Amino acid sequence: MTLYFDKEQLLISKHNKKLASIRYQAINQEALRSKQSLSAAISKDWFQQNRLIISLFLLLVSGLLLSFNFFILTFGASLFLYLTKKSRLFSFTTFKECYNFTLNCLGLPTLIAVFFGILGQPLTTMIMIQNILFVLYLVIAFYRTHFREENEEN
C-alpha cells in the first residue's frame, strides 16, 4: 500500500490502483508523529468525506432490520394463532382474522418502541421493546378475552 501526500489531498493506492483520495482536514504535523495517530486522522478524514453515504447505508440497514423483524413478528404470530383454528377454545377461523388481531396487538408496542427510538435508544433495544411488549399485549388479550368472541356461547 502506498500513501502519496499531495498538496491538497492524500492518495492511497495499492499496486498502482487508486483506493482512496482524502482531502486534508485532521491530517497535520501532529498526526504524522506515530502510525496510530496517522491512521486515526486518515480514518477521521475519510469518515467526514463519506458521512452521507455511511449514514444512508446505516439507515437502509436499520430499515431492513426493522422491516424483517416486523414481517417475522406479524406473520409468525398470525400463523401461530391460525394454527389454533381447530381448537374449540378460540374463535379464530381465518388467517385474515389472525393477521388483523396481530396488527391490532402490535400498534401500541410499536408506538412505544418508536418513542424510545426518538429518545436515542439503539435499534436492538427498540426491537426488544417492541417484541416484549407485543408478547405481553398478546398475553393480556388472551387473559381478558381467551381469544373468543363476546357473543359466543360456551
C-alpha positions as CSV (number, residue, x, y, z in Angstrom):
1,M,0.0,0.0,0.0
2,T,1.3,3.4,-1.0
3,L,0.5,6.7,0.7
4,Y,1.1,9.7,-1.5
5,F,0.9,13.1,0.3
6,D,-0.1,15.6,-2.4
7,K,-0.5,19.3,-1.7
8,E,-4.3,19.2,-1.1
9,Q,-5.1,15.5,-0.6
10,L,-3.8,12.1,0.4
11,L,-3.8,9.4,-2.3
12,I,-3.9,5.8,-1.1
13,S,-3.1,3.2,-3.8
14,K,-2.2,-0.4,-4.0
15,H,-0.5,-2.0,-7.0
16,N,-0.9,1.3,-8.9
17,K,-4.7,1.2,-8.3
18,K,-6.1,4.2,-6.6
19,L,-8.1,3.1,-3.5
20,A,-9.0,6.5,-1.9
21,S,-8.4,10.2,-2.2
22,I,-8.8,12.0,1.1
23,R,-8.6,15.8,1.5
24,Y,-6.6,17.1,4.4
25,Q,-8.6,18.1,7.5
26,A,-7.5,16.2,10.5
27,I,-4.1,15.2,9.0
28,N,-1.5,17.6,10.2
29,Q,2.1,17.5,11.5
30,E,0.9,16.1,14.9
31,A,-0.8,13.2,13.1
32,L,2.5,12.2,11.3
33,R,4.3,11.5,14.6
34,S,3.1,8.0,15.1
35,K,1.4,5.3,13.0
36,Q,-1.7,5.2,15.3
37,S,-2.3,8.9,15.1
38,L,-1.9,9.0,11.3
39,S,-4.3,6.0,11.0
40,A,-6.8,7.8,13.2
41,A,-6.5,11.0,11.3
42,I,-6.9,9.3,7.9
43,S,-10.0,7.4,9.3
44,K,-11.5,10.6,10.6
45,D,-11.0,12.5,7.3
46,W,-12.3,9.5,5.3
47,F,-15.4,9.3,7.5
48,Q,-16.1,13.1,7.2
49,Q,-15.9,12.9,3.4
50,N,-18.2,9.9,3.2
51,R,-20.6,10.7,6.1
52,L,-23.7,11.0,3.9
53,I,-23.1,7.6,2.2
54,I,-22.4,5.9,5.5
55,S,-25.5,7.5,7.1
56,L,-27.7,6.4,4.3
57,F,-26.3,2.9,4.3
58,L,-26.9,2.6,8.1
59,L,-30.4,4.0,7.7
60,L,-31.1,1.5,4.9
61,V,-29.8,-1.5,7.0
62,S,-31.8,-0.3,10.1
63,G,-34.9,-0.1,8.0
64,L,-34.4,-3.5,6.6
65,L,-33.8,-5.0,10.0
66,L,-36.9,-3.3,11.4
67,S,-39.0,-4.5,8.4
68,F,-37.7,-8.0,8.6
69,N,-38.5,-8.1,12.4
70,F,-42.0,-6.7,11.7
71,F,-42.5,-9.3,9.0
72,I,-41.4,-12.2,11.1
73,L,-43.4,-11.0,14.1
74,T,-46.7,-10.4,12.2
75,F,-46.7,-13.4,10.0
76,G,-45.2,-15.7,12.7
77,A,-47.8,-14.7,15.3
78,S,-50.6,-14.8,12.8
79,L,-49.6,-18.3,11.7
80,F,-49.3,-19.5,15.2
81,L,-52.8,-18.1,16.0
82,Y,-54.2,-19.6,12.8
83,L,-53.0,-23.0,13.9
84,T,-55.4,-22.7,16.8
85,K,-58.4,-22.6,14.5
86,K,-59.2,-26.3,15.0
87,S,-59.4,-25.8,18.8
88,R,-62.8,-25.1,20.4
89,L,-61.1,-22.8,22.8
90,F,-60.5,-20.0,20.3
91,S,-62.8,-18.2,17.8
92,F,-60.2,-17.5,15.1
93,T,-61.3,-19.2,11.8
94,T,-59.3,-17.5,9.0
95,F,-55.7,-16.3,8.6
96,K,-57.1,-12.8,7.9
97,E,-58.6,-12.6,11.4
98,C,-55.4,-13.7,13.0
99,Y,-53.4,-11.2,11.0
100,N,-55.8,-8.4,11.9
101,F,-55.6,-9.3,15.6
102,T,-51.8,-9.4,15.4
103,L,-51.7,-6.0,13.8
104,N,-54.0,-4.6,16.4
105,C,-51.8,-6.0,19.2
106,L,-48.7,-4.6,17.5
107,G,-50.0,-1.0,17.5
108,L,-49.2,0.2,21.0
109,P,-45.8,-1.7,21.3
110,T,-44.7,-0.2,18.0
111,L,-45.5,3.3,19.1
112,I,-43.7,2.8,22.4
113,A,-40.7,1.4,20.6
114,V,-40.7,4.5,18.2
115,F,-40.8,6.8,21.3
116,F,-37.8,5.1,22.8
117,G,-36.0,5.3,19.4
118,I,-36.7,9.1,19.3
119,L,-35.1,9.3,22.7
120,G,-31.9,7.8,21.2
121,Q,-32.1,4.1,22.1
122,P,-30.2,1.7,19.8
123,L,-32.0,-0.3,17.2
124,T,-31.6,-3.6,19.2
125,T,-33.3,-2.0,22.2
126,M,-36.2,-0.8,20.1
127,I,-36.7,-4.2,18.6
128,M,-36.5,-5.9,22.0
129,I,-39.0,-3.4,23.5
130,Q,-41.4,-3.9,20.6
131,N,-41.2,-7.7,20.8
132,I,-41.5,-7.9,24.6
133,L,-44.5,-5.5,24.7
134,F,-46.1,-7.4,21.8
135,V,-45.9,-10.7,23.7
136,L,-47.2,-9.1,26.9
137,Y,-50.1,-7.5,24.9
138,L,-51.0,-10.9,23.5
139,V,-50.9,-12.5,26.9
140,I,-53.1,-9.7,28.3
141,A,-55.5,-10.0,25.4
142,F,-55.7,-13.8,25.9
143,Y,-56.2,-13.4,29.6
144,R,-59.1,-10.9,29.1
145,T,-60.8,-12.5,26.0
146,H,-59.4,-16.0,25.7
147,F,-59.4,-15.2,22.0
148,R,-63.2,-15.7,21.9
149,E,-66.0,-13.5,20.7
150,E,-68.1,-12.0,23.4
151,N,-71.4,-13.1,22.0
152,E,-70.3,-16.7,21.6
153,E,-71.9,-19.3,23.9
154,N,-69.6,-21.5,26.0
